[in-house]
Amino acid sequence: MRAIGVDETTQDLRLIDLPVPDPGPGEVRIAVAATAVNRADLMQRRGLYPPPPGASPILGLEVSGTVDAAGPEVEGLAVGDEVGALLSGGGYAEYAIAPATQCLPVPVGVALVDAAALPEVACTVHSNVVTEAGLRAGETLLIHGGGSGIGTHAIQLGKALGATVAVTVGSEYKAQRCRELGADIVIDYHDEDFAEILRDRADVILDIMGAKYLPRNIDALAPHGRLVIIGMQGGVEGTLNIGALLAKRGRVSATNLRGRPATGPHSKAEVVAAVRAQVWPLLADGAVRPVVSARLPLADAAAAHDLLNSPESVGKVLLTP
């Protein structure tokens, strides 16, 4: 099969040939219709985010496609089923292996290729905004990076749950797209300070920046607010004013999805099951839809990485074998 490899010296992406993998117990092999580009892929390419032990070294954390083979002990899936799947790696290829418990049926009304835009963002957003932070109707949700794949999904989920949604963005184009998706408050971080605009108002903050935004995130938190950090684009070491957090009776947590165990408490299987039960009906109703910026051939993976970093990209960038 064709896959994308990374040159460890130059970090260049190139097509390589690999054996077609075989599924093990509890796993299925998926003939990939599309994979999505995630920021974790860009970090792994640079050697900053190695895959977990036992995971494929090939980039790609989610795919959509058709079940091509099933290993022993697989329940609920059969050859020919169309699925989206959450992976620990291996998506940038013509075939991918996924645990059956990390597969989701393609939602009604969503094209098979576009379904690749859903597993990672749906699992990340729901596990953090709903399971971890407990967002409720009537609360205010602040999303940093509103034009990203995670951001565009979180806007829609927040609105579907009855929240007021605020986002930070870096361009007018992204601002307009976020408004179209339902964002109530759109803040251009080049010209405006989100902490001043939302001081003491944000019940839940979904943060991709980490250290750089930590003090201002605490300023923006409402009483009993919950800050969930899922990224470190703004650095890994920041200053936390414990007094300010105590005064608000607030909470700061940090989670990731890739490093969770496959099964058991707080596992990927639990996250996927919750997403299927609570988010997939919203997709079937049209309240939440995949947002796709571009669809490019697998051979153009480097261009897809560049596009993800550009002001023109809103939502997910997909690669098709």
MARTORVO-917176 format. One record per atom (N, C-alpha, C): residue in one letter; x, y negated, z negated. Coordinates in steps of 0.001 Angstrom, whole numbers, plus 500000, padded with zeros to 6 digits. Each point is the difference from the previous one (the first is absolute). Last residue first. Example, Ala and Ser with C-alpha at 12.3 -4.5 7.8 and 13.67 -1.06 7.14 Angstrom:
<sites>
S512850502250492920/S500820498810499940/S499230498910499270/A500290505720500070/A499110498810500000/A500900498800500000/
</sites>
This chain:
<sites>
P493453491041500479/P500966500861500694/P499728500093501495/T498829495727496806/T499340501173500580/T501024500843500749/L499509495878495890/L500839500645501009/L499316501272500479/L498437494969497367/L499940501443500206/L500984500449501082/V498901495775496193/V500627500281501290/V500076501520500133/K496551496687496810/K500963501074500200/K500532500030501432/G498157495398497614/G499570501392499883/G501131500941500326/V500788495576502048/V498965500039498958/V499458501420499937/S504332496932502420/S499451501301499616/S499013499840498856/E502733496465502021/E498891500383500870/E499322501291499572/P504016497927498020/P498785499271499618/P498776500420500812/S504061503575499114/S499754498753500714/S498736499301499507/N502060504452498859/N500613498884499287/N499632498640500581/L498572504126501973/L499467499998498644/L500518498808499203/L501701500817504353/L498665499419500007/L499419499928498597/D504137502164500683/D500128498550500166/D498636499321499929/H500075504675499938/H500549499473498762/H500139498483500071/A498692502214503892/A498913500023499018/A500473499473498655/A503146500595503415/A499159498836500279/A498837499918499026/A502716503784499738/A500758498820499578/A499202498724500238/A498223504148501512/A499930499849498545/A500753498765499522/D498762502128504532/D500154498576499698/D499936499725498503/A499348504371501910/A501333499581500431/A500277498533499690/L495668501928499246/L500974500407498993/L501405499525500355/P495913497160501971/P500524501371500128/P501057500280498933/L496110496449498868/L501185500097500842/L500428501453500131/R495890496299498239/R500253501429500191/R501131500123501007/A497979495917496328/A500506500446501304/A500161501508499970/S497671497528496504/S500663498896500693/S500442500403501404/V495930501764496587/V501174500428500778/V500543498814500777/V496494501640495760/V500448498798500701/V501325500338500671/P495404502923498007/P501446499874500201/P500316498734500789/R495627500030496876/R500458500528501288/R501521499944500066/V495255499570496531/V501459499972500083/V500388500629501334/A495508499582499240/A500392498935499075/A501515499819499978/G497261503360502484/G500549498845500697/G500385498858499088/D498294504647499075/D499005498932500051/D500477498777500771/A502890503726499268/A498858500501500772/A498927498934500155/L503670499034497255/L500413500045501408/L498854500479500880/L499376500075495419/L500038498602500438/L500448499901501446/P500048504240497840/P498630499561500295/P499929498543500464/W504271501717498657/W499541500523501296/W498525499667500282/V502120498932495767/V500324499079501095/V499446500496501328/Q499382502497495848/Q499573498626499759/Q500267499034501145/A501050504893499887/A498695499856499351/A499505498562499995/R504320501112501744/R498965500660500815/R498608499759499408/V503689498458497559/V499804499203501220/V498906500608500867/A501357502380496195/A499247498805499616/A499717499118501208/A502707503805500629/A498627500402499686/A499141498796499627/V504617499322500710/V499312500286501262/V498544500391499742/V502771499354496238/V499777498734500711/V499200500233501267/E501370503783497558/E498960499260499280/E499663498696500725/A503574502521501689/A498739500713500229/A498848499281499310/K504374498462499277/K499479499599501300/K498678500693500299/S501082499522494828/S500668500519501197/S499413499401501273/H499108499851494901/H500567498820500671/H500706500367501311/P499168504290497335/P499554498680499561/P500742498881500734/G499994504454502768/G500031499775498565/G499522498606499643/T502585501302504728/T498814500459499278/T500153499702498520/A503258498400503070/A498969500388500965/A498702500389499312/P503374496341497780/P499975501434500308/P498855500330500945/R502268495109500222/R499086500776499162/R500111501492500332/G502356496211502231/G500678500821499007/G499082500802499101/R498435496925503461/R500835501027500611/R500609500952498982/L497359496061498792/L499225501140500478/L500895501138500451/N500548495928496028/N500232500298501406/N499241501272500359/T499931495668495976/T499793501366500471/T500558500161501409/A499489496626495170/A500694500185501275/A499842501448500426/S497659495901496418/S500376501380500295/S500679500045501356/V497973496459495789/V500857500124501177/V500340501472500181/R496097496667497235/R500680501277500181/R500808499964501288/G497488496366495937/G500139500543501348/G500794501292500046/R498302496347496727/R499673501412499781/R500060500758501329/K501157495318499136/K498927500388500925/K499523501435499769/A503549498168497450/A498915499033499847/A498808500360500881/L504014502524500330/L499258500293498774/L498800499076499849/L502963499178503538/L499245501224500248/L499159500374498778/A502913496350499664/A498911499672500919/A499133501222500279/G503846500628497357/G499026499174499312/G498817499652500869/I503734502297501793/I499151500883499207/I498922499204499269/N502754499114504518/N499656499250498794/N499002500839499195/L503841501510503706/L498609500121499590/L499800499245498692/T503663500269504453/T499773499604498617/T498515500038499693/G503013503095503705/G499355498724499774/G499827499740498519/E502209503542504118/E500180499531498631/E499410498604499860/V499981502441504184/V499690501046499025/V500130499541498554/G498706497595505252/G501013500328499011/G499506500945498927/G497359498423503788/G500565498808499385/G500992500300498895/Q497671503422502397/Q500531499167501066/Q500638498726499465/M497907504295498052/M501131499235499457/M500618499101501049/G494943502879498577/G501106499742500913/G501043499101499359/I495786501338497991/I500208501164500867/I501163499801500969/I497274498153495125/I501131499754500898/I500257501267500815/V495777497584497068/V500548501278500454/V501065499710501050/L496995497412495798/L500967499836501086/L500575501361500343/R495440497935497279/R500866501156500260/R500853499740501243/G496882497064495806/G500376500280501385/G500983501149500114/H497658497580496159/H499839501440500239/H500343500381501449/P499480495015499844/P499988500796498772/P499615501450500289/A502062497810504187/A498898499624499116/A500155500733498670/L504099498756503583/L499133501003499379/L498907499348499151/A503682497639502257/A498738500157500740/A499044500957499321/D504409499221498251/D499239498752499945/D498628500169500649/I503010503553500344/I499476499913498633/I499190498719499834/N502194500551504075/N498906500964499883/N499386499963498600/R503851497471500801/R498788499359500526/R498813500961500012/P504276501621498558/P499503498939499106/P498707499367500504/L501950503479502828/L499561500445498677/L499512498858499099/Y501841500266504767/Y498667499496499678/Y499582500260498553/K504286501425501805/K499840498602500416/K498682499408499550/A501117504759499300/A500642499025499118/A499681498551500359/G496976503319502570/G500816500352498855/G500560498792499280/M497097500945504251/M501212499197499921/M500894500358498811/I495426501544501450/I501057500674500746/I501357499344499800/D494836500357497328/D501222499261500295/D501036500859500711/L494588499111498233/L500734501062500693/L501238499356500600/I496391498659495829/I500969499552501004/I500704501230500555/V495210498507497013/V500907501041500479/V500912499386501050/D497229497082497679/D499791501159499130/D500926501151500366/A500367494499500639/A500138501283500703/A499856501161499019/R499944495170498808/R498791500442500699/R500087501405500577/D503254496644497717/D499067500616499046/D498744500575500660/R502605497133503325/R500422500089498607/R498867500526499111/L500580499213505026/L499257501072499321/L500333500120498517/I501986496643502919/I498639500122500534/I499167500981499181/E504595499388498971/E499252498780499707/E498553500128500439/A502927503509501025/A499807499942498553/A499233498749499595/F501337500769504543/F498842500813499611/F499731499912498509/D502217496367503291/D500404500833498879/D498783500772499513/E501469497783505101/E499130499970498835/E500518500956498934/D502009499374504424/D499572498652499645/D499231499912498693/H501802504131501934/H501002499009500388/H499668498626499430/Y497105503851499554/Y501031499906498974/Y501127499040500371/D494655500190501090/D501246500061500761/D501154499778499035/I494820501892499163/I501060499114499527/I501251500213500845/V494277500958499617/V501193500316500783/V501062498958499693/I494948502175498189/I501021498981499722/I501268500419500730/D496228502670500644/D499324498785499551/D500965498841499800/A499918504631503339/A500710499317498919/A499312498677499677/G498823503329503576/G499181499734498825/G500690499285498865/L501310501214504726/L499795501250499269/L499218499793498706/E501269496305502719/E499078500825500779/E499683501308499284/R503265497149498171/R498653499428499828/R498970500842500747/C504461501145500592/C499556500371498656/C498615499432499713/R502087498813504034/R499593501401500030/R499503500453498626/Q501780495663500377/Q498726500109500700/Q499505501438500029/A504259499134498142/A498945499412499173/A498634500173500654/K503858501259502367/K499640500992498990/K498891499474499097/Y501623497009503180/Y499382501130500685/Y499572501062498989/E502454496306498497/E498596499668500220/E499285501143500721/S504185501098496797/S499743499330501284/S498516499737500145/G502025502327496198/G501100499164500444/G499805499313501326/V496881501868495350/V500435500313501359/V501107499023500401/T496604502000495539/T501087499140500450/T500455500488501372/V494949500449497383/V501198500571500602/V501058498927500183/A494893501472497298/A500976498977500361/A501234500689500572/V494451501253498792/V501329500413500464/V500821498785500394/T495537501840496798/T500509498839500728/T501442500303500354/A496496504124499275/A500956499068499408/A500139498750500857/G497375504335500628/G499330498839499436/G500910498989499342/L500839504223502589/L499771500239498580/L499365498791499312/A501266499860504587/A499016501074499893/A499648500292498543/K503442496899500943/K498682499441500335/K498915501062499867/G504429501408499333/G499602499064498961/G498629499409500261/L501935502736503304/L499559500786498855/L499541499086498873/Q501808497955503821/Q498723500643500304/Q499475500803498815/I504255497965499638/I498963498974500165/I498638500662500166/A503770502778499962/A499595499574498661/A498943498903500064/H502016501562504019/H499114501017499428/H499469499544498643/T503106497269502126/T498756499988500771/T499022501053499490/G504348499779497976/G499191498816499751/G498677500016500727/I503224503430500740/I499398500112498678/I499072498826499742/G502391499800503963/G499085501131500032/G499297500188498677/S501519495067500764/S500650501303500157/S498969501111500131/G499221495181499108/G499979500434501388/G500643501347500252/G499798497737495623/G498654500327500480/G499942500503501427/G503460499084496097/G500201500630501311/G498687500407500611/H499399499568495062/H501157499388500653/H500296500759501294/I495364499346496977/I500825500927500786/I501148499217500616/L495920499662495873/L501042499295500752/L500903501028500660/L494703499847497793/L501157500805500401/L500943499129500817/T495619499407496269/T500819499412501054/T501243500860500215/E494724501362498130/E501357499588499649/E500711499400501211/G495547501917500156/G500001498712499333/G501369499514499587/A499282505204500534/A499217498971500694/A499997498726499168/R504163503127499114/R498552500089499903/R499331498880500784/L505084502970499249/L499277498847500548/L498495500239499964/G504154502560498112/G498585500005499660/G499227498798500494/A504884501705500165/A499607498685499496/A498514499896499681/E501976504224501575/E500937499410499045/E499458498720499371/T497337502266503318/T500354500941498938/T500869499342498923/V498720497203503708/V498824500597499349/V500423500882498821/V503322497723502588/V498976498986499738/V498835500575499203/N503631502926501261/N500478498869499215/N498902499018499624/S499215503922502682/S500631500483498779/S500449498851499112/H498110499036504291/H499016500530499062/H500656500419498687/V502833498411503493/V499100498963499497/V499036500562498961/T503016503017502151/T500714498992499217/T499037499010499370/C498255503237502954/C500446500619498756/C500731498995499112/A498595498564504268/A498825500341499200/A500417500588498657/V503379499028503173/V499412498789499420/V498807500326499114/E502163503615502228/E500910499335499063/E499354498774499360/P497450502486503353/P500332500755498781/P500859499248499006/L498335498092504538/L499230500030498760/L500621500710498799/A501163499328504972/A500167498741499263/A499423500063498597/A499628503498503343/A501344499982499425/A500258498743499186/A496020500697502618/A499926500588498661/A501376500070499337/D499291498626504571/D499904498929499011/D499897500534498577/V500077503065503686/V501264499262499911/V499941498970498884/L496018502379500927/L501026500867499416/L501327499258499848/A495440497188499803/A500734500761501009/A501141500775499345/V495353498589497529/V501399499584500131/V500689500893501019/G495392500592498499/G500114498720500682/G501409499474500166/V499216503455496163/V499016499800501065/V500187498615500604/P504278502199497670/P498693499422499662/P499105499852501223/V503733503840499162/V499927498716500707/V498625499403499742/P502030503222496281/P499344500056501305/P500017498625500659/L503918501499496664/L498673499405499961/L499341500151501359/C504477502083496740/C499348499751501279/C498587499472499772/Q503263501687496726/Q500277498616500367/Q499437499648501371/T499793504398498003/T499346499121499026/T500247498528500294/A502097503485502525/A498579499921500338/A499259499050499068/P505197499312501166/P499183500816499097/P498523499834500358/A503552499270503888/A499346499303498891/A499347501011499072/I503608499196504636/I499491500908498983/I499403499178498863/A500778498985505599/A500313499676498617/A499367501033499075/Y501477498703505623/Y499322500873499048/Y500440499613498589/E501548497436503544/E498841500547500712/E499200500962499131/A502768495788497855/A500290501228500741/A498732500488500689/Y501019496722496065/Y500486499531501298/Y500417501204500856/G498452500557495404/G498942499574500912/G500457499590501380/G502327501629495655/G499820500878501148/G498999499544501032/G500042499214494385/G500937499775501098/G499627500896501164/S497372499826496149/S501199499476499337/S501092499694501009/L494442499864500902/L501239500774500025/L501033499393499060/L494331500217501446/L501000499277499227/L501235500883499890/A495886500047503882/A500750500648498925/A500998499041499383/G495184500891503387/G501080499098499650/G500700500604498806/V497038502731503959/V500275499517498649/V500926498785500042/E496808504062502857/E500644498695500158/E500121499350498630/D499706505469501574/D499439498887499235/D500797498719500269/G501232504364501749/G499082499216500810/G499361498829499272/V501642504245497284/V500614499557501252/V498943499307500861/A498973499828494867/A500176501041501012/A500672499406501221/L498676499122494242/L500480499515501293/L500192501182500939/G498597500512495394/G499259498831500444/G500451499400501307/E503476502885497128/E498547500046499892/E499400498705500550/V504878503212499888/V499343498750500413/V498495500196499929/E503590503356499161/E499392499296498858/E499400498651500363/P503674501852503415/P499193500738499023/P499440499054498933/G501004497531504503/G500725500988499229/G499088500757499064/A498973497560504937/A499773499941498559/A500791501102499316/A499704496797504964/A500262501287499343/A499806499802498504/D498828496578502986/D500543500890501027/D500291501384499448/V496879495212499093/V500647501134499337/V500362501038501052/T499672494793501228/T499196501217499974/T500771501121499326/G500384494363499228/G500180500994501050/G499109501203499782/S502636495237497589/S498711500589500353/S500256500997501117/V503233497821495747/V499709500346501383/V498502500245500154/E504290497921496385/E498596500322500283/E499856500307501484/L504170498692497969/L499292500387498789/L498532500311500239/G505254499389502495/G498566500145500254/G499242500575498836/L505398500731501827/L499140498910499555/L498531500352500227/I503760503795499120/I499437499213501092/I499088498924499423/P502103503447497359/P500766498764500146/P499501499120501142/S497057503521496806/S500656499865501293/S500802498703500050/A499234502175495182/A499212499375501065/A500800499959501297/G501693501631495687/G499188500960500734/G499181499420501129/P501522496693496189/P500583501339500206/P499022500926500706/P499220494857501034/P500058500827498785/P500625501356500299/P501501495827503043/P498807500825499769/P500136500799498714/P502474495183500532/P500133501399500440/P498731500786499723/Y501378494874500519/Y498829500700499450/Y500046501450500460/L503243496657501341/L499582499435498718/L498863500767499347/G502434500252504506/G500622500754498928/G499595499566498619/R498379498525504450/R501169499253499510/R500713500719498862/R496005501809501873/R500918499835501136/R501296499315499563/Q496431500287496954/Q500701501276500128/Q501018499933501132/M497205496267499419/M500957500121498894/M500788501300500085/L496565499274503091/L501066499036500258/L501067500074498917/D496135502585499442/D500808500533501097/D501179499079500307/A496749498657496834/A500895501015499447/A500887500609501083/R496524497029501160/R501221499320499572/R500984500970499360/N496697501963503676/N499876499388498677/N501317499343499610/V497084502163504578/V501246499437499482/V499706499323498667/A497301504317502395/A500018498570499729/A501347499590499431/T498032504075503567/T500534499735498678/T500022498495499822/A497215503826503424/A500643498717499707/A500578500035498596/A498433503937502169/A499434499048500960/A500620498630499816/V501806505208498674/V499837498593499652/V499401499217501164/A499639505065498015/A500425499436501275/A499674498517499946/I500796503165495629/I499138499080500727/I500670499607501308/R500030504118495884/R500783499277501006/R499036499182500842/V499559501708494629/V499572500103501387/V501005499267500888/E499908502532494656/E500318498928500950/E499367500253501363/G500134502923495947/G499241498798499691/G500206498853500961/P503757503534500197/P498765500208499234/P499323498666499651/G503051499333504074/G500155500939498913/G498686500203499272/P501310498517505376/P499396499676498709/P500258501083498971/D503301498604504194/D498934500936499648/D499417499615498644/P502671496985504167/P499991500590498658/P498824500945499793/V503015498738504499/V498649499791499474/V499926500669498630/P504743498196501819/P499076501146500058/P498631499604499450/L502883496133502246/L500052500824498802/L499109501219500186/D502475495389502720/D499247501247500107/D500212500826498754/I500097494358500887/I500791501214499839/I499073501196500196/L500315494154500705/L499288501254500163/L500958501176499843/R500877495250497499/R500126500659501301/R499178501282500009/L501643495061497091/L499016501069500133/L500120500604501389/D503793497291496659/D499190500029501215/D499049501188499966/Q503537498630496782/Q498586499901499643/Q499088499925501228/T504978500750499527/T499474498784500618/T498567499680499589/T502314503834498128/T501012498945500093/T499405498685500491/E497433504069499634/E500378499548498665/E501013498863500035/D496012501332503472/D501456500055499979/D500482499408498675/V495167502379500972/V500671498761499618/V501500500221500003/G495420502394502707/G501081500102499040/G500629498644499754/I495115502303502013/I500879498841499922/I501030500236498905/A497438503751503321/A499856499259498759/A500928498801500065/R497783504556503110/R500693498719499941/R499722499330498651/M500145505494500918/M499153498802500000/M500881498753500000/
</sites>
